Amino acid sequence: MPYVIETWDKIDHLPLRKKLRDEHLKYLNQKLELLLACGAKLDDDGSDLGGGIYIIDVNTRKAAQQFIEQDPFYIGGLFQKVKIDRWRKAYLDGAFCL
């Protein structure tokens, strides 16, 4: 069952995001089998908005929670808020999935 994880960075923590980015990407590359999509949220001008979206395919909310809690961004204290919701995949990459 897919889950959407949305994160919000603590205010004025862009330097921490940049510091942890390489570790974060290494972690994600080790979890590719779970990732349907993920990326940073951006402002309209393309600048970092401070947070991200992950869509992962795991069986339980607990597994989704464990996924995000193992992310170096989480471990490093970057996030102010994390929200996890179940997600129904209806369309993906332009294809109907139901």
C-alpha positions, 0 to 999 in steps of 0.5 A: 500500500503506497504512503505519502510522506510530506515533510516541513523543514525547521525555519532557517535550516537550509544550511543543515539541509545542504550539509545532510543532502549527500547522506540523504541521497545515499539513503534514498539510493539504498531504498530505491525498491520502495520509492515510487517518487520523491523530491524537494518542495520548491517555491515558484521561482525554483528556490528550496521551500524547505521540505519534501514529498516521498511516495513509498510502497510499504505495507504498513504505516509503521513501515512508512514511519520507520522509513522516514525515521531512518532518513539522515534528514530526520536523524539530523533534526531537519524536520519541523513536521512530518505527515504520513498518509495512505495513498491510492495510486490511480495514475502513475507516469501517465498510466491508469493503475486501477 
